[in-house]
Amino acid sequence: MYPRPFKYERAENINHALELLAKYNADARILAGGMSLIPLMKLRIVSPNYVVDIGRLFDLKRIERKKDSIEIGALVTHNSIIDNASLKELPIMSSTAKVIGDIQVRNMGTIGGSVAFADPSSDWIPTLLALKASVICRTQKEERKVPLEFLLKDSYELNLKPDELITKIIIPLPKSDLINVGLHLKLERRTGDYGIAIVSVQASLSHEKEIQEIGIGIGAVNKVPFRPVEVEKILLGSTLNNEIIEKATKEFSSIIEELDVLSDIKAPAWYRKDVILTLFRRSLYGVLQIAEGRTLEDVFT
Ligand SMILES: Cc1cc2nc3c(=O)[nH]c(=O)nc-3n(C[C@H](O)[C@H](O)[C@H](O)COP(=O)(O)OP(=O)(O)OC[C@H]3O[C@@H](n4cnc5c(N)ncnc54)[C@H](O)[C@@H]3O)c2cc1C
């Protein structure tokens, strides 16, 4: 099906994009990689009067390393994150990008578009939650930096104004004197599908395996990806071993029991619950094994 007629505007720079968004407001949709927006327009689920193409905003295509953080432009594609040298301290970024869709989707789709689209099964959202990332949102009048978890509102909905543009994602860098492990575990029905359960974990451990920093992101099991903060609290400051992993898994299991777990054509709720618990436990044992010197390939192949 063809989309309903719309007016196409190509933004020449960030200020021009913000000007167009201020002018058309809720009548406009931003076009980034188009991997989600174009199919929705063709199916006429979304029919904007104006499409503001930001694809040529080269300032948003950069990955910049700052002293304590990495700044990723909203238009950085999934593919350009894979094995990117600027992200070597955060291998979870590459592991996440690698499992998104297929090569075409990874070439065109952007990290900013994925966050903005707020799909409950997004791969980026749990990983960015685990990394405690913040998002820079700009209008003509203001710029704000919002921790990602506060931006998430509902399935396919962010706390974002219609004239707001996501420009960057900021990820704090882990301390280099610790053992840093990041894992993104996803179960999908077929390779390239959206996940039916996703766990991302980023942990920093001392050489005695005391957890000094931990972030966990859960996706694809309910409407809005989340951080199981109570579980993070149990783990923080503890020595990572079998006993603490089982204690954390028990607490996680009670959180999942209370959750309104998705049930759809891809997987019934009972199956998602089962899988997310397995992935959760596996992710912590994975962190433990990698902290003990095994490689990612050793642990998961
Ligand atoms: C076949 C297929 C398989 C896929 N598989 C996966 C998968 O396994 N895992 C996964 O995570 N994703 C998957 N995706 C989604 C993919 O990652 C998309 O790239 C992503 O959801 C949207 O990014 P985009 O750049 O294409 O955004 P677009 O489609 O251009 O835009 C998506 C939405 O975000 C808004 N938007 C875009 N950029 C901004 C911005 N900078 N500021 C504010 N709003 C903005 C748009 O207005 C639109 O509403 C798949 C997509 C397809 C088509």
The ligand as an SDF file (V2000), in Angstrom:
LIG
                    3D

 53 58  0  0  0  0  0  0  0  0999 V2000
   12.6930   -6.1250    9.3120 C   0  0  0  0  0  0  0  0  0  0  0  0
   13.0620   -5.3310   10.5440 C   0  0  0  0  0  0  0  0  0  0  0  0
   13.6350   -5.9920   11.6240 C   0  0  0  0  0  0  0  0  0  0  0  0
   13.9850   -5.2720   12.7720 C   0  0  0  0  0  0  0  0  0  0  0  0
   14.5350   -5.9470   13.8140 N   0  0  0  0  0  0  0  0  0  0  0  0
   14.8840   -5.2730   14.9220 C   0  0  0  0  0  0  0  0  0  0  0  0
   15.4760   -5.9500   16.0190 C   0  0  0  0  0  0  0  0  0  0  0  0
   15.7210   -7.1580   16.0020 O   0  0  0  0  0  0  0  0  0  0  0  0
   15.7900   -5.2090   17.1170 N   0  0  0  0  0  0  0  0  0  0  0  0
   15.5670   -3.8600   17.1790 C   0  0  0  0  0  0  0  0  0  0  0  0
   15.8720   -3.2450   18.1930 O   0  0  0  0  0  0  0  0  0  0  0  0
   15.0190   -3.1980   16.1480 N   0  0  0  0  0  0  0  0  0  0  0  0
   14.6800   -3.8620   15.0280 C   0  0  0  0  0  0  0  0  0  0  0  0
   14.1300   -3.1760   13.9770 N   0  0  0  0  0  0  0  0  0  0  0  0
   13.9160   -1.7280   14.0900 C   0  0  0  0  0  0  0  0  0  0  0  0
   15.1610   -0.9730   13.6360 C   0  0  0  0  0  0  0  0  0  0  0  0
   16.1400   -1.0650   14.6520 O   0  0  0  0  0  0  0  0  0  0  0  0
   14.8950    0.5050   13.3460 C   0  0  0  0  0  0  0  0  0  0  0  0
   16.0850    0.9920   12.8640 O   0  0  0  0  0  0  0  0  0  0  0  0
   14.4970    1.3960   14.4840 C   0  0  0  0  0  0  0  0  0  0  0  0
   13.3880    0.9620   15.2060 O   0  0  0  0  0  0  0  0  0  0  0  0
   14.1110    2.7900   14.0040 C   0  0  0  0  0  0  0  0  0  0  0  0
   15.2300    3.4820   13.5880 O   0  0  0  0  0  0  0  0  0  0  0  0
   15.1850    4.3590   12.2850 P   0  0  0  0  0  0  0  0  0  0  0  0
   16.4360    5.1630   12.2590 O   0  0  0  0  0  0  0  0  0  0  0  0
   14.9220    3.5050   11.1120 O   0  0  0  0  0  0  0  0  0  0  0  0
   13.9700    5.3490   12.6050 O   0  0  0  0  0  0  0  0  0  0  0  0
   12.7380    5.8060   11.7230 P   0  0  0  0  0  0  0  0  0  0  0  0
   12.0020    4.6330   11.2030 O   0  0  0  0  0  0  0  0  0  0  0  0
   13.1640    6.8350   10.7400 O   0  0  0  0  0  0  0  0  0  0  0  0
   11.8810    6.5310   12.8590 O   0  0  0  0  0  0  0  0  0  0  0  0
   11.2350    5.7890   13.8730 C   0  0  0  0  0  0  0  0  0  0  0  0
   10.4430    6.7500   14.7680 C   0  0  0  0  0  0  0  0  0  0  0  0
   11.3280    7.5420   15.5540 O   0  0  0  0  0  0  0  0  0  0  0  0
   11.1740    8.9440   15.2750 C   0  0  0  0  0  0  0  0  0  0  0  0
   12.5430    9.4880   15.2590 N   0  0  0  0  0  0  0  0  0  0  0  0
   13.5780    9.0180   14.5220 C   0  0  0  0  0  0  0  0  0  0  0  0
   14.6990    9.6860   14.8250 N   0  0  0  0  0  0  0  0  0  0  0  0
   14.3720   10.5960   15.7740 C   0  0  0  0  0  0  0  0  0  0  0  0
   15.1210   11.5750   16.5060 C   0  0  0  0  0  0  0  0  0  0  0  0
   16.4330   11.7510   16.3140 N   0  0  0  0  0  0  0  0  0  0  0  0
   14.4620   12.3420   17.4140 N   0  0  0  0  0  0  0  0  0  0  0  0
   13.1280   12.1600   17.6360 C   0  0  0  0  0  0  0  0  0  0  0  0
   12.3760   11.2540   16.9810 N   0  0  0  0  0  0  0  0  0  0  0  0
   12.9910   10.4790   16.0550 C   0  0  0  0  0  0  0  0  0  0  0  0
   10.4590    9.0000   13.9330 C   0  0  0  0  0  0  0  0  0  0  0  0
    9.7040   10.1710   13.7830 O   0  0  0  0  0  0  0  0  0  0  0  0
    9.5870    7.7530   13.9930 C   0  0  0  0  0  0  0  0  0  0  0  0
    8.4280    8.0110   14.7270 O   0  0  0  0  0  0  0  0  0  0  0  0
   13.7620   -3.8720   12.8260 C   0  0  0  0  0  0  0  0  0  0  0  0
   13.1880   -3.2030   11.7380 C   0  0  0  0  0  0  0  0  0  0  0  0
   12.8470   -3.9160   10.6070 C   0  0  0  0  0  0  0  0  0  0  0  0
   12.2480   -3.1860    9.4330 C   0  0  0  0  0  0  0  0  0  0  0  0
  1  2  1  0
  2  3  1  0
  2 52  2  0
  3  4  2  0
  4  5  1  0
  4 50  1  0
  5  6  2  0
  6  7  1  0
  6 13  1  0
  7  8  2  0
  7  9  1  0
  9 10  1  0
 10 11  2  0
 10 12  1  0
 12 13  2  0
 13 14  1  0
 14 15  1  0
 14 50  1  0
 15 16  1  0
 16 17  1  0
 16 18  1  0
 18 19  1  0
 18 20  1  0
 20 21  1  0
 20 22  1  0
 22 23  1  0
 23 24  1  0
 24 25  2  0
 24 26  1  0
 24 27  1  0
 27 28  1  0
 28 29  2  0
 28 30  1  0
 28 31  1  0
 31 32  1  0
 32 33  1  0
 33 34  1  0
 33 48  1  0
 34 35  1  0
 35 36  1  0
 35 46  1  0
 36 37  1  0
 36 45  1  0
 37 38  2  0
 38 39  1  0
 39 40  1  0
 39 45  2  0
 40 41  1  0
 40 42  2  0
 42 43  1  0
 43 44  2  0
 44 45  1  0
 46 47  1  0
 46 48  1  0
 48 49  1  0
 50 51  2  0
 51 52  1  0
 52 53  1  0
M  END
$$$$
